[in-house]
Amino acid sequence: MLKIGLIGCGFMGSMHANCYQNINGACVTAVADLRPQKAEELARLSGAQIYSTGKDLIKKADVDAIDICLPTYLHAEHALLAMKKVKYVFIEKPVALTVEEGATLIEAARACDANIQIGQVIRFWDEYVALAEIVKKGTYGRVINANFRRLSPIPTWGWENWLLDATRSGGAGQDLHIHDIDYVLSIFGKPQSFYSVKNTLGNTNDYVNTIMQYPDFVVGVEGTWGLPESYPFTATFRVVFENSVLENAGGKLLCYDQNGVHEIKIEKKTLDGDGYQGGNISDLGGYYNELLYFCNQASVGAPIEKARLSDAVESLDFVLKELSFQKN
């Protein structure tokens, strides 16, 4: 049994706890949160031991792997301690606030021989996994252009509103927009050049739009969380190939070609654990896929080869360059 120590019992910690409930061979045996009620709610799922702080859990808990679901500004210090405790550490995205912190984590992971996975969950979301395979195989020819959008209402659900404090979260650029940037870099690599704009009125850094120029195609990536609470969360992509157009919208992956339109059916993984408590099981989606991969690798002592620490630091570096972009 892979014993998991989960640090942070808020929205994302709850999602992760429910994922682990659905992964045979894994169990959350320790949880930590400053809020006793939050920790107690997740501890009840698996009978986990409760710790008042993440550092206390790292110091005292009997665990094989540690999952850090804390606010971004707390990632680095807890991850550095966790690497000295266990060989497998999961860190929610973004990996850190600064590239310097990321570089420190890379150096520490090498020194500790630790395996680190970052929660760049889009790499594991079924529709995005399908697109990556289609691009790799050239199923519909070469890419002509592509567009990725991630639109969200104002994130008021964070502990002490930490998400709305750019000094603690990095704002929409680092916390939300980074999802699509990381994915684009994972399937297309670094662009030859890019042009980025962000809002200057209202709360700055809550809207980012970037055009990435590749040798023979262009990718646009738009992200915002500056929308009213009534606006539904939306994550879509449209990719124009030589022979067709793929669009992920409205919960369907559609292919448009000269013969019309058809849906590309994606076989979903069957959950194998005790069952999701807290909502629609489909909500687990990529979160389940990424943690299943993490647990599988940790269970057999295999290296982390997807959503690696080095990948996440490169994505963070690109986003920070976007946010500081100035027209020449």
ABEGO torsion letter per residue (X at the ends): XBBBBBBEABAAAAAAAAAAAABBGBBBABBBBABAAAAAAAAAAAGBBBBABAAAAAAABBBABBBBABBAAAAAAAAAAAAAABABBBBBOBABABAAAAAAAAAAAAAAGBBBBBABAAAABAAAAAAAAAAAAGAAEBBABBBBBBBBBBBAABBGGAAABAAAAGEAAAAAAAAAAAAAAAAAEBBABBBBBBBABEBBGABBBBBBBBAABBBBBBBBAABBAABBBBBBBBBBBAABBBBBBGGBBBBBBAAEBBBBBBBBBBBABAEBBGEBAAAAEAAAAAAAAAAAAAAAGBBBABGBAAAAAAAAAAAAAAAABBBX
